[in-house]
Structure formats: C-alpha cells, structure tokens
Amino acid sequence: MSPPAMVKMEDTNPEISASNSSNSESRDSDPVGARFTDLCKNGLSLDENPYTQAMKLFKETKHLLISNASAIGNGTPEEAERFWFAFVLYSVKTLSEKNSDNSQLSSDDNGFSLFQILRAVKLNIVDFFKELPQFVVKAGPILSNLYGIDWENKLEAKELQANFVYLSLLSKYYKRAYREFFLTSDANADKQSAVASGTGYVSEYHRFGWLLFLALRVHVFSRFKDLLTCANGLVAILAILIIHVPVRFRKFSIHDSTHFVKKGGKGVDLLASLCNIYDTSEDELRNTMEMANALIADILKKKPCSASECVHENLENMDPDGLTYFEGLMEEPSLSSSLDILEKDYDDAIRSKGELDERVFINEEDSLLGSRSISGGSMNLSGVKRKVDSIASPTKTITSPLSPHRSPASHVNGGANSKMVATPVSTAMTTAKWLRTFISPLPSKPSTELEGFLASCDRDVTNDVIRRAQVILEAIFPSISLGERCVTGSLQGANLMDNIWAEQRRLEALKLYYRVLEAMCRAEAQILHATNLTSLLTNERFHRCMLACSAELVLATHKTVTMLFPAVLERTGITAFDLSKVIESFIRHEESLPRELRRHLNSLEERLLESMVWEKGSSMYNSLTVARPALSAEINRLMLLAEPMPSLDEIAMQINFSCGGLPPVPSLQKHENSPGQNGDIRSPKRLCTDYRSVLLERNSFTSPVKDRLLALSNLKSKLPPPPLQSAFASPTRPNPGGGGETCAETGISIFFSKIVKLAAVRINGMVERMQLSQQIRENVYRLFQQILVQRTSLFFNRHIDQIILCCFYGVAKISQLTLTFREIIHNYRKQPQCKSLVFRSVYVDWPPARRNGRPAQEHVDVITFYNEIFIPSVKSLLVELGSAGPTTTRANVVPEANNNNDAQCPGSPKVSTFPTLPDMSPKKVSAAHNVYVSPLRSSKYAKAERHSQLRQCRCGVGQ
C-alpha cells in the first residue's frame, strides 16, 4: 500500500484551483480597470459619486477577481470579469443607498437598477445569483470595512433572490391559470401565431391582470410579499378578469361544472368556485378582492358598481352578491388608458428602489430571466431548476421535481380538477389548507389537558408559558408599531395589512405550539409514568425551540421573502444545535403534519447537521467542551463558544413588548440562568462576516430530493424517541438514564450518530454515482467515522461534505484506485445537496509557522485544504486503514491515537460497518422501453399488506 498522496497539479479541477492565468492582468491593471470604467461611464452613465464608490470597491477587490477567475462562471477570464463587474456595481448600488452618509446616491436621476447592470454586462439573473455567493465570501471583509459589519443584511441578496424565484413561479402560475380561462390572443390571427411560435406575445388583458397584481404588491401587500398572499392576490385578479374580460375571449362556459362547481339559486358562486379550484380561503379572497377593487377605483379612477345592480352579459348566470363591476373597464379606449396608468404607477413606485422590475416576468425577456424554464419539472437538476427550487421552497419544501404531477385539490375534491397540474404555488396553497383546517380552529390558549401538565409542575408554570409564547412570537412576527427598532430594517412603510398578516401568523404558530407541546407532554408522561414534568416544562431553551419550530412551519407554508431561515433562530436567541434536538420529536408528535412540511423539517435538520451546528457560536461547542475536555483549548482558541442566550425580559425590552395584562414572572430570570436547568449553553449572534451561503435554502434553498430524505428518515425511524429532558438539561448534569454519563456526553453521542447516518446516505449516493465497489464505500464510511471521533476539530467551521470529499480521495489513493479529485467533484456537483461553495471555499485557520504571508484565517479550495490540513491530520488513520487489507471489516474497533487531543470520548459512537439503507431509486425493468419500477415505501407496503389480508379474508368468507 502506498502512503496517502498529495493532490498533483494535473489532478486539480481548473474550476477550483488557484488561477495561473493572471500574467499580464496582474502586471498591468489598466485593461480590466479601463473596461470597468467604460462600463460605468458609457454603459450605465454613472454620475461622479456612484462612479467613485464603484471604482473604490473594484480596486480593493480586483486581486480577488484575479486569484479566483477560474472559479467563477465557466472559468474564462472574460466571463469572470463580467460577473465581478456586476457584483461590485450591485453592492455599491444597494449598500450605498442604505448608508445614511451616502443617501444622495439613491436619487431618482442617478439611480441604476440590478436589471440595468445585468443588461450592460450581458448576464441573466439566474446565473448572477448562482455565482454571487463567491463574491460574498471572498469580498466579505472588504465590504465589512467599507459598509459596516451588517453589510450582508443590508445587501438583502437572499431576500432579492427569493423574491425573484417567487415571482418566476407566480408568473407561470398566473399564465397557466389565464390560459385555462381565456384565449391567448386579442382576436388577432398574427398575434395568435406569434404565441404559437413562442415569440412571447401577451394579450392586453393578460398584461392588465399582471400590472394590477403588481399594484397590489406595491400598495397593499407591503413588506409581507409572501408566496401565499401573492397567490391569493392572483386568484383575486383572475376573478376580476372573469367578471370584466369580454365574453368573446372566454375559453369556458359559465355552466362548466368542472370549473364552477359552487352554484346557488342566483347562479354560479364565482369566488367559492375559484377557492375550490385553487385551495384558497374564501374570506381571504373576498378581502383581497375588496382591496383590488379599491385600487381600480383609486388609481384608474373607475366608478365601482354593485354587480347586483348591473345588467351585462359578463354577469349572466353568475351570483352577483358581493361582486363589484366597473363599467367599460376592459373595453377600448379605457383598457389602453388603464394600462398606461398602471405602467406609470409602477414606474413611480420602483424608481428609487432600483431592484427588480417585476414587469419583466410578463414581458418574458429571456436575456434577463435565462432561456431555460425555472419552474418546470423537466429541467436537469444540476442546472437553474435546482437553484430556483432550492430557494422557492421553505427547502424544496413544497414540491420536488421528482414528485408526481397531480391536482392540488384532488385529495379534497375527488380529483374533479384533474386538468390542474401541481406546481410549487398550487402545492403551497394546498399545504396552507392544513393550517386552516387543522390548526386555525384550535383555541389560542392551552387546552385543559395541557393546563393540567403545566399546573402539575413543582409550581404552576402556565403564566410563564403563555407570556413566553407571546414575547417570542411577537419577536418573530413583529407588529407595525415596532418600526425599524425590530430585527430587520425592512419594516418601513408597514401598513394595516402587515399587522393583520403578522397577527394571523402569530396565532397559527401559537396554536400549533400548544397542540404539539400537549402531545409531547402526554408522551413524556407515559414514558416517566408521572405527570410532573418540571424538568422539561421549566426549560427556557426547550420552549423557545418549540416556538421556533412552530413559527418556521408557518413561514414555510406561506413562503415569506423577509423571514428566511435562520431568521427564527436569531429572533428567538437559540442555536442550530438547539433546534436540531426537537425536530424529530416535533414530527413524531404532530400526526396531521402534511408530507411537504415533514419533508421541510427533515431537510432543515439535514442543513443544521451538515454545517450550521459546526459554525462559530454554536451551542454544540459548549456541550463538546464538557464531553471532550481535550478539545476545549482548540474551541477556545477559535472562539467557537456560543454567547449567553438573551433572557426573555431582554427580548421583550428589545421589541418594546407589552405584557397585555399578564403578571410578570419574577422567577423567569432565575430559571433561564439556573445551572440546574440550562447550564451555560449559549446562543450565538451570527456575524455577517461568517461563512454563509447567500443561496440559503428554506429547504436548502438547495434542498435534498425526496428519496434521499426518505432514506434518512427511515434510518431515524428505527431509533427510539430522543430523551427530551436530558437533551435540554445542563451539560454537566448526570444523565437521568444512568450509565454514568453526563447529559453533554449523551447529547454529543446522539448528535454524532445523526452526523454518521447523514454521511452514510451521502457517501452511498456518491458511491453509486461513481460506480465504486462496496469495499471503497466501507472504507470511506469508516474513515469518516474515525475522523469524527478522533479528529473532531477537522469539522470545526466546516461542512461535512468537505470531509467526505477528502475521504473519497484519500481512500482512492491508498486503494490504488484511479480516481482524480476532478472526477470526485464532477460527480459531487450532480448530488442534490451540492453547493459550489462546499468545494470552492473551505475554512482554514493557518498555524503561525505555516502562514507564509497569508492571512491567519481564510477560505481556500478543497484541494488546498486536503493537501495542507487534511492529509497532515489523518495520514496515520489512512495508513492504518490501508494496512488493514481489503477484506478486513474490523467492526467496533477504534484505533488509538497517541498523544491526540481528539481521541474518542466515552460518549462517542463506535466505528461501525456501513448501515443498510433503503433503496428507493427506480429500477429499469425493460431493455427496450423506458419503464421503471419504484420500490413501495414501508408505510405503503404495510397498508398494501393489510388490504391484501382483508381481501383474502373476504375471499374465504365467499368460499
């Protein structure tokens, strides 16, 4: 066996290796600088102030462009340059406007928008967002120096990207619905052929509906432009179009039982029928209709008339009660005039913002949006589709590209709308129906049974629980009165609808919290054979995790733009490690939770485990110092420990919360800081300069696909429920379950087990993709486990996939396998969880003796990490693994590491053989045809077995 090898130059991936093509560019900065100057002066016509700031940022980041050119875009210097120009200009535009000292940059005359930048550099917005994380990570320290440590929040790149994706989905949703009801032509044969040929003609009625929708977004929806609210808005727009578009352009008959199933004595109930099709709330639809009608009256100066008082062919056989009609709204010349007014109104609204011109989605400018579909189900997952889906979901939460297309209402309407295709928007609306059906009818206070548990503690904690829920949910869903004193700066211009929206979301989260808390208490009482659950119910951190989980599900259902994960962590003062302790229990104890929300929580748990729990400020490190004292020095040197969790009173003071008549809880501070309850586990305040991807997934925003989530959840389902009381107890407290372990040791052992299972799923996916042997899979899995328990510090501030990639290459080398790092990364890019930053940007803290002029802490590519950090640390493990021979399994053996501070602790899981994973991938069963058979899931298999037995019993009776 050969010793572990360093990566040779010919083995490196040109996309991630250091650029050697700087030559003349590095010696003479004039060519690049001249092109940037020309873009600013001639391409965008910038005035002196924005031009000066743009040149300053460009000059300070130019060395980063030169050193990272091969890792941006397609790797050519020309394309990397265009991306970098766009990143610099977007940053200057956004950050300068939000600095009070530079407010003059946001004037109407000098403003320039992101779309203007993209047109000038010939890039589309999908590729821009795909590559932006590179700039954020590399240029972060420079941006922090220029614009303050909160520059990343001010940049709002994640929110802008989410807004873009949601609008892409909504425009497709609107187009599909419009074409379901109306002709796509204004009775013009040439225009109809233009539509057929794909040149993108849009009828004036179609355009009117989209512009009226944008007016709703600007004037009514304000800051809470979540996907669900906007989708309801589009249904309201559709109703207005049905009422007003001339009958000759309809594709439907008002007597059509497929579309209009709700009928009464006065005719078709239009709004109830649309609610039946689109799974929306009739009350919400009526409210949105009222606001849209008010806009038509105010902006277009049209006189509203009760439909019951009008006689028009559009209203024939339609129940007029509650409907409003505007005479001549869709007739010429009124229509052309209305379009001009709506265009001008939108121009005035966005002129000073300079972000997305949302009319582009109806204009279908492929040069900006990208020529490929971003919401269809047929796109290759490695392309734009995955990037869009990843941010569109609260984690590809609401839909998977592998999910079967079905009617969004088929499960409640008996499949009457089988023509409707399931989309992320329609599936989100279906999921929202769960909130209305199962959660909204519940009381907004603890039930009698839950009150019994709260009162059975050593003291009655009912008031504590109620007050805490009010404070925390107010922090997550703030009211208007908070203004800019709340967590984000996006609260300007909040109006009455904001308060209504926030109050509704608070109530939904509150009711869900009480419901699941009651179920958990019932289960804990059965396990303990006692109703006194003081240890759990007085634990501040546990309750905040439960509230955060409930709020995140509400946010995931509504798909908000302004509250992307991990916002709930920051607003509740908990950490990723804290939240990871309750997710599995939350899913277990809410049986009615829709499949899409279960998938969201499972995907969220993956995201927490893969990287967030390893970030600076994670409370995991506070437990690790107790479970692994030898790691304390390294944890303290890197300053990884979490800060103290803010008290409830501090949060209440920060948001100016009024207790609403509830008595104060004098003992609250004592319980929050009591070593017997929460010890000194702390919560972080995440620094904007910390390594974080802008492409945050609400379900990765890149979320894993359905089958991989199912495999992971199947692994977890075999385990007993985690002990909640010990999970949230003080790290130094003895584990109530016995065994002589502290709660920290038990908690770290459970945490490591989850990491190992997640790694097993990902290793298996890579092995199957690269068609490697089972022995290679076993060795990679074994090496990963050994690193986790013996070289734990390699995971600090890193992503577990970075360790997995290095394990593959190291094992390939000791196994004499011809496998290059280029091939490993090429195949990793096809994995559903892949983000390019994983292999392009690995955290490194250089020892003083090895800095050689480099900064003490920086991000390098994975090959540099492998050569400089990984191999020196794990060389002995690789040598031992190779010397074990190809057939030795050596289960449950952990080699000792002499004088190694990372040596295994008593609570660490022992190294084991590769687990059995459920094979959920479809198998091809025909050589001549593309016919595949998917294995039956365990739940469905059990159901099929019961049905089969029942049929046999019936046959027996018949005989």
TORVOMAR-316606 format. One record per residue (C-alpha): x, y, z; residue in one letter. Coordinates in steps of 0.1 Angstrom, whole numbers, plus 5000, padded with zeros to 4 digits. Each point is the difference from the previous one (the first is absolute). Layout:
% residues N
XYZa...
% end
This chain:
% residues 959
500050005000m501350344991s499950285025p497350274996p500950224971a499850384996m497850114971v502150054969k499550314978m498649804971e497449865024d498650335010t496750134988n500750324980p496850155014e501349995036i503850014997s501850325003a500150204968s503350014981n498650224972s500550335016s503350084981n499550334982s496950095020e501949985033s502950204986r497950274985d496650085015s499050254972d498249764977p497549885026v499750345016g499450164967a497249764991r498450065034f500350384995t498449974966d497149805014l499450265028c500350304977k498649884967n498049695008g498250145031l500750374998s500850025037l500550345016d503150095019e499049885035n498849654991p502949974975y502550095027t498649755024q499949724974a503650064990m501049995037k498449675006l501249864967f503750095007k499849855035e498649674987t501949974967k502649775014h497249765010l498750004964l503449914987i500649725025s496549854997n499250064963a500149634991s497449925027a497450254988i497549924972g501449784973n503650075011g501050234973t501650345010p497550194978e496949855016e501550035036a500650364992e496450074990r498749835031f502450195023w499050334984f496349925007a500849905036f501950325007v497350224985l497249835017y501750025034s500850374995v496450074989k498449825029t502350075028l500750364992s496350085000e499649855034k502850205015n498750335013s503250174991d499549914963n496350054997s500650234970q500749694979l496449895001s498750314982s497649934972d502350164974d503149805009n498449675009g500849684981f498449665004s501249655002l498349924967f501950294984q503249865013i499349664986l499050134966r503250204998a502249705009v497949754980k499149775029l496749845010n498850025036i500049635007v503749984992d500650325020f498549855032f501749674994k503550165001e499350285025l501049785031p503649994987q500250385002f498250015033v502549765017v503250144983k499250375002a498249995034g502850155021p500450294975i496350074999l499949995038s502850265002n498250234975l496449965010y500049875035g499749655016i496349984991d500750034962w498649664993e496650085015n500050334980k500949824968l496849795003e501249764973a498149715015k496850205001e500450134965l500749654987q497049865018a497950284986n501249924964f499349635004v496650055014y499150244973l501249754974s497749745015l497150245003l500350124964s499949644988k497149935023y498150314987y500749914964k498849655004r496850125017a499450274975y500349764971r497749765017e497250274999f500850234971f501250004964l503650114998t499350234971s498150334997d498249854969a503050074978n501249714979a503550134996d500350045038k498649655006q502749854977s502650205019a498949835032v500149664983a503550074987s501250105034g500950364993t498450105033g497050214990y497850085030v496450114996s499050345015e497649835024y502849775012h502350305004r497350205019f499649725025g503749995007w500450385004l497050015023l501649725020f503250205002l498050305012a498649775028l503649915010r501150365001v497150165017h498349725021v502349715007f502950225012s502849825017r498349665003f500149904964k499949635008d499249754973l496749905015l498750365003t501150074965c498449684986a496750105017n500550344984g500249844965l496849805006v498350335009a501450154967i498749704981l496650055015a500050374989i501149894965l497249744998i497550275009i501350264976h501849844970v497650004970p498149674997v501349944965r503549945014f498949745025r501049634996k497449895025f496349995004s498650135033i498049675001h503249805000d499749765029s503749935000t501050365008h496950145017f498849735024v498550245026k496650114990k496950155017g496650124992g501450324985k502649834978g503749905002v501850115032d503150124982l502350065031l499049675016a500749814968s503450164996l500849915036c499049654992n502449994971i503050185016y499749895036d499850355014t498050155028s496750164989e500350265028d503550094989e499050014963l497150245008r502250235020n502650004972t497350074974m498850305020e503650145001m500549944963a496750174992n501050305022a503250034980l498150004967i497850285014a502950205014d502749964973i497949954969l497250235012k497349754991k496750025017k499149675018p496549864996c498449715019s499649714975a496549945013s499150354986e501649944965c498749824970v502849884978h500749684980e503149945021n497949965031l497449764985e499349695021n502450135026m498950065036d500750385003p499950025038d503350145013g501450074966l501050344986t499850104963y501850294983f498250114968e502250004970g503249905019l501149754973m498750194970e501950244977e501150275004p499749945038s502349704999l503050174983s499650305024s499949775030s503249824988l501850334997d498950115035i501149675016l503450014982e500650365012k498949915035d502449715001y502850214986d499550265028d499949735026a503349834990i502050294987r501950065033s500349635009k502049884971g499549635006e497949784979l497750134973d497349755005e498450074966r502849804984v498249685010f497150084977i502350144973n501949675001e503450154993e502149694996d503250195000s499450105036l498049705013l502149734983g498849814971s499249695020r496949935019s500550055038i496749865012s499449714977g500549645010g502249894971s503250195006m503249835010n500450035038l503650124996s498950314982g497950305007v497049795012k501749885031r501250355009k496550144996v498249715017d502550015029s499050365009i496449974990a499349745026s500250065036p502649714989t498749874966k497549975028t496950024982i500849794969t502649784986s500849984963p499749635004l496550035015s497149884978p497950274985h496550005014r497250235007s500650235029p496549935012a499649654989s500249855035h497250225013v497950044969n500049644987g502250094970g497550224983a502750234989n502249744985s501150244972k501850225026m503749925003v501650015034a502550295002t502050155029p497350275003v497049764999s501749765024t500750285024a496350104999m499049645007t502449995029t498650325014a496649835000k501449785028w500650315022l496450124993r498549655006t502049855029f501750305018i497850314996s496949855017p502149925032l499850235030p502750265005s500749905035k501249675017p497449724999s498649865033t502449704997e503050224993l499150235029e499949695022g503649924991f501150365005l498350015034a501549675011s503650135000c501650105033d498350334994r497350104976d501950124968v496950084979t500650385001n503749954992d499149794969v497350254988i502250315005r503149834983r497949904970a498750364996q503450165003v501849754977i497350004973l499950385001e503750004994a499649774970i496950174986f500450365010p497250264999s500050334982i500750205032s503449855002l501150194970g503749984992e500949915036r499349634992c502549754987v500150104964t500050334982g497249904976s497150125021l499750344983q496650084986g498249735019a496350044999n496849865015l500349684979m503449935015d498549995035n497149784989i502549764983w502349995030a497249945024e498649724979q503449834998r500650045038r496749835007l500849714976e503449955016a498650035035l497249744995k502549764983l502450055029y497349925027y498849704980r503449834996v501150105035l496949825014e500849694979a503750005012m498950035036c497649714996r502849784986a502550105026e497549935028a499549654986q503749944999i500650135035l496749875015h499650345016a498350334991t502650225017n502150124971l501750295018t503549934985s498750034965l497250265004l502250255019t502749984974n500250334981e502049874971r497649714994f497050234997h501950244977r500949724977c496449884999m498850364992l502750044973a499049664985c496450104999s500750344985a502349854974e497249774988l497750294997v502650204981l500849694978a496349974992t499750374990h503450024984k501050355012t502750214983v501050205031t500349715025m502349754985l501649745022f502050035023p498150325010a497949815026v503249905018l501350355001e496750145013r499549745027t503649995012g500549634995i502649824978t499949744972a501149735025f497150095023d497449974972l501549674988s498949855033k496350054995v499449954963i499649625001e497850015030s497950284985f499349784969i499249705021r497450185021h498150184973e498449734980e497950234978s503250184987l499849994962p502649814981r501650324985e500550155035l501549685013r502350004971r500950365008h500949935036l502049694990n501950214974s500450285026l501649755023e502449894973e501050364995r500650055037l502149685003l502150054969e501450345008s498050235023m500749815033v503750024991w500050384996e501550255024k497650085028g498349665001s498949875034s501349664988m503550125010y498950075035n498949645004s503149874982l502350175025t498349795027v499849684981a503550044985r502150215024p503149954978a498450214973l499450305023s503250174991a499449994963e496450105004i501050305021n502950094977r497650024971l497450185022m497349764989l497950005033l496550144998a499150325018e497550005028p496449964990m498250335004p497450005027s496350024992l499950345017d502950124978e498149894968i496850165013a501850335007m501749994965q496649974982i498250235025n497649725009f497150075022s498949715022c496450074992g498849975036g501949695008l501850005034p503850024998p501949685007v502650095027p501749675000s500549994962l503550135000q500949755027k498849714979h501850124969e503350025017n499749725024s502849754996p497649725009g497850084969q501950154972n503650015013g502250234979d499049894966i500050324980r498450134968s502050184973p499650344984k500949904964r502550234985l499450124965c503549924991t499649645010d500149744972y496449974987r498649944966s497850264985v498149724984l498249925033l497649724996e496850005017r500349654991n503850064989s498950254983f502049704985t497849745016s500549634998p497749804978v497149795012k501649664999d503150095019r498050175027l497949685002l503149795004a501350215028l496650015018s499749634997n503349965017l498950235028k496649835004s501749695013k501350195030l498150065032p498850365006p502950215013p499850095037p498750355001l500650075037q503749904998s500450174966a499350345015f501549945034a503350165012s503049854981p501749915033t496949845016r500049625003p497949834974n496749895017p500249684979g503049895019g503249854986g502250265018g500050244970e499350375002t497250144980c502650164977a501649664993e496649854992t499050304978g503350004981i499649624994s496550054986i501350294979f502949804986f497749714992s497950244979k503050134982i501249654992v496649904986k499850314978l503649934988a499049644992a497250124977v502350244982r502949764997i497749744986n498650254974g503650084988m501049634999v497049924979e500550294977r503749924994m499349624999q502649935027l500449675019s498349935033q503549975015q500750364991i496750105014r500849825033e503550165002n498750354993v497349955026y502549865026r502550284994l497250265004f499049855033q503649995013q500550364991i496850105018l501049835032v503850044999q500650314979r496850195009t501650344996s500249954963l496250065000f500350335018f498650294978n499649764971r497549804980h499849635004i500149954962d503550164999q501249725023i498149744979i501750124967l503449985016c499249655014c499249884965f503250124985y502149875029g498549664999v500449994962a503750075004k500649735026i497949754979s502150074969q496750114983l500250224969t497750285013l500950364997t498850295021f498650144967r497849694996e498950015037i498950374997i498449944966h497849735015n499450205032y498650284979r497249774990k499049925035q496750175011p501650175030q503050144981c500950375004k503150114982s501250195031l500649665016v503049924979f500950354990r500150165035s501349795030v500850185032y503749995011v501750135031d503750004992w502549935028p502550295003p502949794987a498149924967r498450334991r502850114976n498450344996g496549874999r497250135023p499649805032a496549904990q498849964964e497949794977h501849784975v499049744974d499549645012v503249884983i502150245020t498249905031f500749634992y503750064994n500750245028e497649905028i498249674994f502949784991i502350115028p497249945025s498749664988v503149844984k500449755028s496349904997l500349954963l503249795004v498249785026e497049974978l502149894971g502049755020s496849835012a499749834966g497150004975p497949745018t500350095036t497050175015t501150045036r496750115013a499850205032n503750065001v501350355006v503850034995p501750205027e501750324991a503150065021n500150345017n497050114980n497650255016n497349894977d500049645014a496649845004q497950095030c497849765019p496950144985g501149974964s498549744977p502349714991k501149964964v497649764983s499549844967t497950174973f496350005009p497349854979t498350284981l496549974984p500449994962d497350254988m501450054965s498049894970p501249694982k499849964962k498149684992v500050014962s503050004977a497950124971a497950275017h500550275026n497949825027v501050035036y498649855032v500450185033s500249805033p496950035021l500650225031r499849825034s496850195010s498349924967k501349645001y498449955034a496750154987k500149774970a500649705022e497050085021r497950044969h501349674986s499149825033q496650165000l499349884964r501249655010q497650005029c497150114978r500849744975c500049745027g496650115011v498749984965g501249654996q
% end
